[in-house]
Amino acid sequence: MLNKSVSFLLFATVALATLAACERTPDRAPEAKKAVVADRLGVLRLTPEELAWTVIEVAPVARGQLHVPREFPATVQSNENELAEVTTLIRGRVVKVHVDVGQDVKKDTLLALLHSTDLGVAEGAYLKAAARLHEAELAYERARDLHEHKAVSLAEVQRREAEMKTARAEARETRNRLELLGVPKQEIERLDHEHTIKADVPLRAPFDGRVIMRNITRGEVVETNQKFFTVADLSDVWVFGNVPEKDVQFIRKEQRVDVVVSAYPHAIFPGTITYISDVLDSATRTMRLRVTVANPDRLLKPEMFATVRVYAAPTPDALTVPLVAVQNGPAGKILFVRRSAHEFDVRTVTLGSEQGEVVTVLEGVREGEEVVTKGSFVLKSEMERHKTEPAL
């Protein structure tokens, strides 16, 4: 009787344990299934006929160092160190304009010619002062010779000397006035030799460059506050960008960066950061930076929209796949991972940053797995046409 009681007790214990296990198993099963589905939407199987007209190319999931770029909006501007506004220091009338906008000029190229009555008056005053100085010098020399022969007194010599010094000061003053009016040294020397008034004001290019602005027409009377031409040397340009406060830590002076403009979206112009603002804009919370970019072919033009691309510290251990392999799925971005010649896993993935033609993958694939690149869009269409089978 005792043996029967022990047997019954053991049987009851095992039964209870089995029942408890059965009750716990359904609770864990959905969790495991949910974890699988989070990575895999299913398996796409193609028939031999479908594979025959579908071109499939794959690439392995790579692991390695990746430079993550940061991009900031910017605009192209002229290099202000190589920019000149051509003006005049004297009022006059435009006689002739020799250049137009877009024309390349050399240093001292004649841009326009003005005629100024004010300059004529100044040149006349210079010639008169020079004549008075010449007369005063001769009078002084005569007085000194006569004094040596006891013909005039010392006081007369001193008076003539004072007149000569006064005339010399007046001549120097009129010469300085011509120089302040922008009259070149060669024109003053011509006045000394020819003693004729021209009253012409030539406007010349200050250096080699291109005329990017013209605001002058023949016959108009111009004032000293007008800007007639802007000459710029566009062999290198400045690109001004705005960096958000959170990205200031990645910017440093003399850093090499890339510049991309809307006009040439597939071209990259290398440049160097030559200026970083010490103060942030209080309204936009951005920091201003300046990039100097070589522009030998004059492709970059002032006021173009641009993007400054700065490469931050590299990501040392990143998984990357070709960007063409990524497609839009029902719950986000998906990749097709090849299982066999005709079977493909449909994976939901979490992507990181892009760099060129590759993108980082944070979750969803492993290193070495082969993802479909060419033909991924076709597989997406097949996935939508045929219901995919659950992944095993």
KALIN-V108899 format. One record per residue. N is the residue number from 1. RES is the residue in three letters. SS is DSSP state (A for helix, B for strand, O for the rest). PSI is psi in whole degrees, 0 to 359 (999 if undefined). Layout:
BEGIN
[[N/RES/SS/PSI] [N/RES/SS/PSI]]
END
This chain:
BEGIN
[[1/MET/O/322] [2/LEU/A/318] [3/ASN/A/320] [4/LYS/A/323] [5/SER/A/319] [6/VAL/A/317] [7/SER/A/317] [8/PHE/A/321] [9/LEU/A/317] [10/LEU/A/317] [11/PHE/A/319] [12/ALA/A/321] [13/THR/A/313] [14/VAL/A/320] [15/ALA/A/316] [16/LEU/A/319] [17/ALA/A/319] [18/THR/A/319] [19/LEU/A/320] [20/ALA/A/320] [21/ALA/A/319] [22/CYS/A/325] [23/GLU/A/329] [24/ARG/A/332] [25/THR/A/314] [26/PRO/A/332] [27/ASP/A/323] [28/ARG/A/332] [29/ALA/A/312] [30/PRO/A/326] [31/GLU/A/316] [32/ALA/A/317] [33/LYS/A/321] [34/LYS/A/322] [35/ALA/A/324] [36/VAL/A/315] [37/VAL/A/334] [38/ALA/A/329] [39/ASP/A/326] [40/ARG/B/125] [41/LEU/B/341] [42/GLY/B/189] [43/VAL/B/130] [44/LEU/B/122] [45/ARG/B/129] [46/LEU/O/144] [47/THR/O/162] [48/PRO/A/324] [49/GLU/A/320] [50/GLU/A/323] [51/LEU/A/331] [52/ALA/A/323] [53/TRP/O/12] [54/THR/O/123] [55/VAL/O/116] [56/ILE/O/127] [57/GLU/O/143] [58/VAL/B/161] [59/ALA/B/144] [60/PRO/B/151] [61/VAL/O/120] [62/ALA/B/152] [63/ARG/B/135] [64/GLY/B/189] [65/GLN/B/137] [66/LEU/B/129] [67/HIS/O/118] [68/VAL/O/118] [69/PRO/B/153] [70/ARG/B/135] [71/GLU/B/141] [72/PHE/B/140] [73/PRO/B/147] [74/ALA/B/171] [75/THR/B/151] [76/VAL/B/136] [77/GLN/B/161] [78/SER/B/151] [79/ASN/O/111] [80/GLU/A/341] [81/ASN/A/345] [82/GLU/A/39] [83/LEU/B/135] [84/ALA/B/135] [85/GLU/B/120] [86/VAL/B/119] [87/THR/O/186] [88/THR/O/153] [89/LEU/O/7] [90/ILE/O/147] [91/ARG/O/144] [92/GLY/B/183] [93/ARG/B/138] [94/VAL/B/123] [95/VAL/B/315] [96/LYS/B/144] [97/VAL/B/127] [98/HIS/O/344] [99/VAL/O/165] [100/ASP/O/173] [101/VAL/O/139] [102/GLY/O/357] [103/GLN/O/135] [104/ASP/B/137] [105/VAL/B/155] [106/LYS/O/165] [107/LYS/O/135] [108/ASP/O/11] [109/THR/O/136] [110/LEU/B/118] [111/LEU/B/316] [112/ALA/B/162] [113/LEU/B/128] [114/LEU/B/156] [115/HIS/B/127] [116/SER/O/122] [117/THR/A/328] [118/ASP/A/321] [119/LEU/A/321] [120/GLY/A/318] [121/VAL/A/318] [122/ALA/A/320] [123/GLU/A/322] [124/GLY/A/318] [125/ALA/A/323] [126/TYR/A/316] [127/LEU/A/321] [128/LYS/A/317] [129/ALA/A/321] [130/ALA/A/321] [131/ALA/A/318] [132/ARG/A/323] [133/LEU/A/317] [134/HIS/A/317] [135/GLU/A/318] [136/ALA/A/322] [137/GLU/A/318] [138/LEU/A/319] [139/ALA/A/320] [140/TYR/A/317] [141/GLU/A/321] [142/ARG/A/317] [143/ALA/A/321] [144/ARG/A/319] [145/ASP/A/318] [146/LEU/A/324] [147/HIS/A/323] [148/GLU/A/331] [149/HIS/O/16] [150/LYS/O/29] [151/ALA/O/332] [152/VAL/O/161] [153/SER/O/166] [154/LEU/A/327] [155/ALA/A/322] [156/GLU/A/320] [157/VAL/A/317] [158/GLN/A/323] [159/ARG/A/318] [160/ARG/A/325] [161/GLU/A/319] [162/ALA/A/319] [163/GLU/A/321] [164/MET/A/318] [165/LYS/A/324] [166/THR/A/316] [167/ALA/A/323] [168/ARG/A/320] [169/ALA/A/320] [170/GLU/A/320] [171/ALA/A/320] [172/ARG/A/323] [173/GLU/A/316] [174/THR/A/326] [175/ARG/A/317] [176/ASN/A/325] [177/ARG/A/319] [178/LEU/A/318] [179/GLU/A/323] [180/LEU/A/334] [181/LEU/O/0] [182/GLY/O/12] [183/VAL/O/125] [184/PRO/O/163] [185/LYS/A/324] [186/GLN/A/324] [187/GLU/A/323] [188/ILE/A/320] [189/GLU/A/324] [190/ARG/A/320] [191/LEU/A/319] [192/ASP/A/326] [193/HIS/A/317] [194/GLU/A/333] [195/HIS/O/37] [196/THR/O/145] [197/ILE/O/129] [198/LYS/O/321] [199/ALA/O/27] [200/ASP/B/138] [201/VAL/B/101] [202/PRO/B/136] [203/LEU/B/119] [204/ARG/B/155] [205/ALA/O/132] [206/PRO/O/338] [207/PHE/O/175] [208/ASP/O/134] [209/GLY/B/200] [210/ARG/B/139] [211/VAL/B/114] [212/ILE/B/355] [213/MET/B/136] [214/ARG/B/131] [215/ASN/O/60] [216/ILE/O/140] [217/THR/O/154] [218/ARG/O/135] [219/GLY/O/343] [220/GLU/O/153] [221/VAL/B/125] [222/VAL/B/153] [223/GLU/O/172] [224/THR/O/344] [225/ASN/O/4] [226/GLN/O/150] [227/LYS/O/120] [228/PHE/O/317] [229/PHE/B/152] [230/THR/B/121] [231/VAL/B/128] [232/ALA/B/140] [233/ASP/O/105] [234/LEU/O/20] [235/SER/O/338] [236/ASP/B/151] [237/VAL/B/167] [238/TRP/B/140] [239/VAL/B/118] [240/PHE/B/127] [241/GLY/B/165] [242/ASN/B/121] [243/VAL/B/124] [244/PRO/B/154] [245/GLU/A/324] [246/LYS/A/341] [247/ASP/A/6] [248/VAL/A/327] [249/GLN/A/340] [250/PHE/A/1] [251/ILE/O/136] [252/ARG/O/154] [253/LYS/O/148] [254/GLU/O/14] [255/GLN/O/138] [256/ARG/B/132] [257/VAL/B/172] [258/ASP/B/144] [259/VAL/B/131] [260/VAL/B/134] [261/VAL/B/156] [262/SER/O/329] [263/ALA/O/331] [264/TYR/B/75] [265/PRO/B/338] [266/HIS/B/4] [267/ALA/B/144] [268/ILE/B/127] [269/PHE/B/112] [270/PRO/B/146] [271/GLY/B/178] [272/THR/B/135] [273/ILE/B/118] [274/THR/B/353] [275/TYR/B/138] [276/ILE/B/127] [277/SER/O/144] [278/ASP/O/352] [279/VAL/O/136] [280/LEU/O/150] [281/ASP/O/123] [282/SER/O/335] [283/ALA/O/315] [284/THR/O/349] [285/ARG/O/44] [286/THR/B/156] [287/MET/B/136] [288/ARG/B/136] [289/LEU/B/159] [290/ARG/B/131] [291/VAL/B/129] [292/THR/B/125] [293/VAL/B/130] [294/ALA/B/139] [295/ASN/O/58] [296/PRO/O/330] [297/ASP/O/5] [298/ARG/O/32] [299/LEU/O/325] [300/LEU/O/129] [301/LYS/O/144] [302/PRO/O/142] [303/GLU/O/4] [304/MET/O/144] [305/PHE/B/140] [306/ALA/B/171] [307/THR/B/129] [308/VAL/B/122] [309/ARG/B/117] [310/VAL/B/132] [311/TYR/B/119] [312/ALA/O/189] [313/ALA/O/137] [314/PRO/O/148] [315/THR/B/116] [316/PRO/B/331] [317/ASP/B/71] [318/ALA/B/142] [319/LEU/B/132] [320/THR/B/150] [321/VAL/B/157] [322/PRO/B/142] [323/LEU/A/330] [324/VAL/A/345] [325/ALA/A/345] [326/VAL/O/132] [327/GLN/B/162] [328/ASN/B/125] [329/GLY/B/182] [330/PRO/O/336] [331/ALA/O/22] [332/GLY/B/204] [333/LYS/B/141] [334/ILE/B/157] [335/LEU/B/150] [336/PHE/B/115] [337/VAL/B/125] [338/ARG/B/126] [339/ARG/O/321] [340/SER/O/190] [341/ALA/O/332] [342/HIS/O/9] [343/GLU/B/138] [344/PHE/B/128] [345/ASP/B/137] [346/VAL/B/108] [347/ARG/B/134] [348/THR/B/129] [349/VAL/O/158] [350/THR/B/121] [351/LEU/B/156] [352/GLY/B/225] [353/SER/B/157] [354/GLU/B/149] [355/GLN/B/104] [356/GLY/O/243] [357/GLU/O/9] [358/VAL/B/162] [359/VAL/B/145] [360/THR/B/146] [361/VAL/B/121] [362/LEU/B/325] [363/GLU/B/149] [364/GLY/O/336] [365/VAL/O/167] [366/ARG/O/158] [367/GLU/O/134] [368/GLY/O/340] [369/GLU/O/147] [370/GLU/B/122] [371/VAL/B/148] [372/VAL/B/128] [373/THR/O/281] [374/LYS/O/124] [375/GLY/O/0] [376/SER/A/326] [377/PHE/A/325] [378/VAL/A/320] [379/LEU/A/324] [380/LYS/A/319] [381/SER/A/319] [382/GLU/A/323] [383/MET/A/320] [384/GLU/A/332] [385/ARG/A/320] [386/HIS/O/135] [387/LYS/O/125] [388/THR/O/153] [389/GLU/B/150] [390/PRO/O/143] [391/ALA/O/144] [392/LEU/O/999]]
END
